[in-house]
Amino acid sequence: MYFSLIVGFDHRKSALSKIPLNQSSGGSPTFHVNLEKTSSVAVYEHFSSRLSEVRSNKGDAINLLNSTFQDRVGNVLKYIEDGDLHRWSLPDIRAFGIGINQWRSKLNCITNPHMYEQLMGICAGDLIANGNSHISNRLAAAHKLLDKFFKIRLGRGLYGECLGVRADGNSDLSDEIGKELSKQSAAVGLRPIGAVVYLQRKNLKMCLRTVDAATDTSEVAKAYGGGGSPSSSSFIIQMDEYNQWLSVHSS
């Protein structure tokens, strides 16, 4: 009797609590969780190892990939692992992440029968170039709004002052706009925070961004019912309250 062996791989800490402690052999799934190795790399190494045990008719070991693709795929996997494990240590890792995300809609072997061949053609350099182009285009769009800045008294001045901008209709650029404003705000002697304000479903939303590691934007957001991380936070603010935060407009 032959059993179909199902092997699962994961690198997330949350997966540990969902996997049974006693894994039986046979037809039951087997799970491998390695917090230090992304699942993509683990799967590649697993099948490469299994296939290397198989011998061809000439007695040579069979490789999962030929030499043309090994270095290319290995480099792509190295970048994927750097992002998956939140190391962010490789050059242009943010651009790579944007580039690889553009492929996700194609990663379906049912709707895309040419998926495998296309994956073999992926090059880390091309993905980084596409990602950098995407970043440049978004920064260019964000810069068009930066000359309309004004001063904001965070928490009516309790949390200091910074530069802000209205971005109605451009909320998707709030991260880029906020980070650039953060630099400008610091340059004019205000807190290194950029405030991006826009209407969201009839509510006024304020997004705070900073590129300064010593600044915590979330203290403001949490005080007004929002949340986020030190470098990126947001909250809903009432119009009357927002008007109390505005200093004399300048641009």
C-alpha positions in Angstrom: 0.0 0.0 0.0 1.3 3.5 -0.9 0.6 6.6 1.2 0.6 10.1 -0.2 3.0 12.1 2.0 1.9 15.6 2.7 4.6 17.9 4.1 3.9 21.4 5.4 6.4 24.2 6.0 6.1 27.4 8.0 8.4 30.0 9.5 5.9 31.9 11.6 5.9 31.7 15.4 2.1 31.7 15.4 2.2 28.3 13.6 3.7 26.6 16.5 0.5 26.6 18.6 -1.5 25.2 15.7 0.6 22.2 14.9 -0.1 18.9 16.8 2.8 17.9 19.0 2.6 14.2 18.2 2.9 13.9 14.4 2.3 10.4 13.2 3.9 8.9 10.1 2.1 7.3 7.2 -0.7 9.3 5.4 -0.9 12.1 8.0 0.6 15.5 7.2 4.0 16.3 8.5 4.8 19.8 9.5 8.2 21.6 9.7 8.5 24.9 11.5 11.8 26.7 11.4 11.8 30.3 12.8 15.2 31.0 11.3 14.5 29.9 7.8 11.7 31.1 5.5 9.3 28.4 4.2 10.3 29.2 0.6 13.9 28.2 1.3 12.9 25.2 3.4 10.7 23.8 0.6 13.5 24.4 -2.0 16.1 22.6 0.2 13.7 19.8 1.1 12.9 18.8 -2.5 16.5 19.5 -3.7 17.7 17.0 -1.0 15.1 14.4 -1.9 15.8 14.6 -5.6 19.6 14.5 -5.1 19.0 11.0 -3.7 17.5 9.9 -7.0 20.0 8.6 -9.6 19.7 8.9 -13.4 20.3 6.0 -15.7 23.9 7.1 -16.0 24.3 7.0 -12.2 24.5 10.8 -11.8 22.5 12.6 -9.2 19.5 14.6 -10.5 19.3 18.3 -9.5 16.1 20.2 -9.0 17.4 23.0 -11.2 20.1 23.1 -13.8 23.1 25.4 -13.3 21.4 28.1 -15.4 18.7 28.7 -12.8 20.4 27.7 -9.5 22.2 31.0 -8.8 19.2 33.1 -10.0 16.7 31.2 -7.9 19.0 31.1 -4.9 19.4 34.9 -5.0 15.7 35.4 -5.2 15.1 33.1 -2.2 17.7 34.9 -0.2 15.8 38.2 -0.7 12.5 36.5 0.1 13.9 35.2 3.3 15.3 38.6 4.3 11.8 40.0 4.1 9.9 37.1 5.5 12.0 37.0 8.6 11.9 40.8 9.0 15.7 41.2 8.8 15.7 43.9 6.1 19.4 43.6 5.8 20.0 43.2 2.1 20.4 46.2 -0.2 17.2 47.4 -1.9 15.1 44.9 0.1 12.1 47.3 0.1 12.2 47.6 -3.6 12.5 43.9 -4.0 9.4 43.4 -1.8 7.4 45.7 -4.0 8.6 44.0 -7.1 7.8 40.5 -5.9 4.3 41.6 -4.7 3.4 42.5 -8.2 3.8 38.8 -9.1 1.5 37.5 -6.4 -1.7 37.6 -8.6 0.1 35.3 -11.1 1.0 32.7 -8.6 -1.8 30.3 -9.3 -1.0 27.2 -11.4 -4.7 26.7 -12.2 -5.4 30.1 -13.7 -1.8 30.5 -15.0 -0.5 27.3 -16.6 2.8 29.0 -17.4 3.5 29.9 -13.8 6.5 27.6 -13.4 8.3 28.9 -16.5 7.6 32.4 -15.5 9.0 31.8 -12.0 12.2 30.4 -13.5 12.6 33.7 -15.4 12.4 35.9 -12.2 15.6 37.8 -11.5 16.2 39.7 -8.2 17.8 42.5 -10.1 14.7 43.0 -12.4 12.4 42.9 -9.4 14.5 45.5 -7.6 14.5 47.7 -10.7 10.7 47.5 -11.0 10.3 48.2 -7.2 12.6 51.2 -7.4 10.6 52.5 -10.4 7.4 52.1 -8.4 8.9 53.9 -5.4 10.2 56.8 -7.6 6.8 57.3 -9.2 5.0 57.4 -5.9 7.6 59.9 -4.4 7.1 62.1 -7.5 3.4 62.1 -6.9 3.8 62.8 -3.2 6.1 65.7 -3.8 3.4 67.5 -5.8 1.5 67.9 -2.5 4.3 68.8 -0.3 4.3 72.5 -1.2 0.8 72.9 0.4 2.1 72.2 3.9 0.9 74.0 7.1 1.8 73.9 10.7 -0.1 71.6 13.1 -0.2 71.8 16.9 -0.3 68.2 17.9 -2.8 67.7 20.7 -3.4 71.5 20.7 0.4 71.8 21.3 0.7 69.2 24.1 2.8 67.0 21.8 4.6 69.9 20.0 4.3 71.1 16.5 4.9 69.6 13.1 4.1 70.1 9.4 1.0 68.7 7.9 -0.8 68.5 4.6 -4.3 67.7 3.3 -4.3 64.7 1.0 -7.9 64.2 0.1 -8.1 61.9 -2.9 -4.5 60.8 -2.4 -4.7 58.8 0.8 -2.7 55.9 -0.8 0.3 58.2 -0.8 0.0 59.0 2.9 3.2 57.0 3.8 5.4 58.7 1.3 4.0 62.1 2.0 4.3 61.7 5.7 7.9 60.6 5.7 8.9 63.4 3.4 7.1 65.9 5.6 8.8 64.4 8.6 12.2 65.4 7.1 10.9 68.9 6.2 9.4 69.4 9.7 12.7 68.5 11.4 14.6 70.8 8.9 12.5 73.9 10.1 13.0 73.1 13.8 9.7 71.4 14.5 9.1 67.8 15.7 10.3 65.3 13.0 6.7 64.2 12.3 4.7 64.5 9.1 0.9 64.7 9.5 -1.3 63.6 6.5 -5.0 64.5 6.8 -7.8 63.3 4.6 -11.4 62.4 4.6 -12.2 58.7 4.9 -15.9 57.7 4.7 -17.0 61.1 6.0 -14.5 60.9 8.8 -11.4 63.0 9.1 -8.3 60.8 9.5 -4.8 61.8 10.5 -1.8 59.7 9.7 1.5 60.4 11.4 4.8 59.4 10.1 8.4 59.8 11.2 11.8 58.8 9.9 13.4 59.6 13.3 14.1 56.5 15.4 13.8 58.4 18.7 10.3 59.8 17.9 7.1 57.9 18.8 4.1 59.0 16.8 1.8 56.5 18.4 1.7 58.4 21.7 -0.4 61.0 19.9 -2.5 58.5 18.0 -3.3 56.4 21.2 -4.3 59.5 23.1 -7.1 60.1 20.5 -8.3 56.5 20.2 -6.0 55.4 17.4 -2.9 53.3 17.3 0.1 52.1 15.3 3.8 51.9 15.7 6.4 54.5 16.7 7.1 55.4 13.1 3.6 55.0 11.7 0.3 55.7 13.4 -3.2 57.0 12.7 -6.5 58.0 14.2 -9.8 59.6 13.5 -10.2 63.2 14.6 -13.3 65.4 14.9 -13.4 68.5 12.7 -13.8 70.8 15.7 -10.9 69.3 17.4 -8.8 69.3 14.3 -9.4 73.1 13.8 -8.0 73.6 17.3 -4.7 72.0 16.1 -4.2 74.4 13.2 -1.7 77.2 13.5 -1.5 80.1 11.1 -1.2 78.5 7.7 2.0 78.9 5.9 3.4 77.5 2.7 
